[in-house]
Amino acid sequence: MWCVGHWLVVVAAVVVATVAALPANIPENLQPLIGHQVWEVSSERGEAVLWNLVTEGHIDVLDHSGTTRKFRVAGKDADKVAGTLRTANLTHSVLIRDLALFLKEEEGPVERRADISRSCTTTSCPVPSKDAYMTFKEIEYYLKHIGNNNPRVELRSLGKSHEGRDIWLVHIKPVTSKRVGARIAFSHMRKRAIWIEGGIHARERISPAVTLLLIDHFLNDFPQDKPFDIYIVPMANPDGYVYTWTNDRLWRKNRRNNAGSCEGVDLNRNWDAHWGVGASTQTCSEVYRGPSPFSEPETKVLSEEMTRLNNQLNFDLVLSIHNYGQVLLYPYGWTTNPAPHTEDMKKKGNVFLKAAKAHAGTVYTMVNTAGGFYYAAGATDDWAKEKLGTRYVYTLELRDKGRYGFTLPANQILSTATEVWQGLDMMINAIAPEKTARPN
């Protein structure tokens, strides 16, 4: 998702270095970014112009805050974008002259993967990594480990991605509680549940990293007798995620083979909730909505499972985890009209903000998506609010404010996950006393 904040602070020495010839040892997944630049337009009145360039697939906006707009421009589009800006009497400055070189300097040697390969194997992967980003295979090792070794965990594949990878669902079951006397047994009540989705945008690696650590927290730090079934999809876009490791570090979409020259669909614009608002019909756009709602196997299986479960239980909370910007967003994204239970969402959201800040002082803000951020329909959150009727629905943009953006260093995984857990735990505690469970 596009995010509030300034994407990447540019050190003067790095900018100067980009003028020189590129070194030969640029990693393969950064090579598609050779010649890409980051530009800035210093006027809010450029918003409509930039949006047209986004929908046409010429730029990738990286900043939606303040009085400036930062965006990525490929070398092949530079003349077109510059000409459009001149026609609109908008001036721009170049912040990063070659994004591949910049990211190589920022990320260092393969993100310094620590000793994860020694602790996560096909036969043993007891905990998710706290200091290195896991490959998709390593994520699967961990999920299968807890599925095979924890009786409270049910691990299921909801279906296959375009390229045949599993879309895994982790179900963490509460310890059933039979109550006597005047109290009603949980078994006679409609169950309550929480749904958490991570990794729907491929380049946002901190999202699945945090989501995996939330699984660990729910297994070890969450009271087992709380009447919540926890459903977590840590990797909603496995093909795109793998592609960020092998081909293009900043790939966002899935890997649909479109008829044109550009691949992929923005899975967070493909849900059947005012599909098309805040999205593009152009395949080369980063916000390409797809040929039809739920045209993608990833969103299709996610929505079908959420619908099936919602017919059996109550989703008290639906949370979609992204980065970056440190923002908690609540619906709607397709209109500025208030969604049902907006005041309730704001109250529980403030609980999250306060508790998250208590860990390391990280400040998260809370805004309505369309009113305080940008129009974005066809997303998980709007669909869950409208189609499922879930009371508490949020999209959480994780760290940071833009210093590293989509390339948040792995040494911030643990602290980010801890503050999110503290916020989420307190939010669930605030939701729990509400009388949302009802007899079947």
PyMOL commands that set and color helices and strands:
alter all, ss='L'
color gray80, all
select helices_A, chain A and resi 12-17+28-33+44-55+75-87+99-107+109-111+116-119+136-149+186-188+206-220+238-246+267-269+297-310+342-360+369-372+380-388+405-407+410-431
alter helices_A, ss='H'
color red, helices_A
select strands_A, chain A and resi 37-41+59-61+69-73+92-96+153-160+166-172+191-198+228-233+313-323+327-330+365-368+392-398
alter strands_A, ss='S'
color yellow, strands_A
deselect
rebuild
show_as cartoon
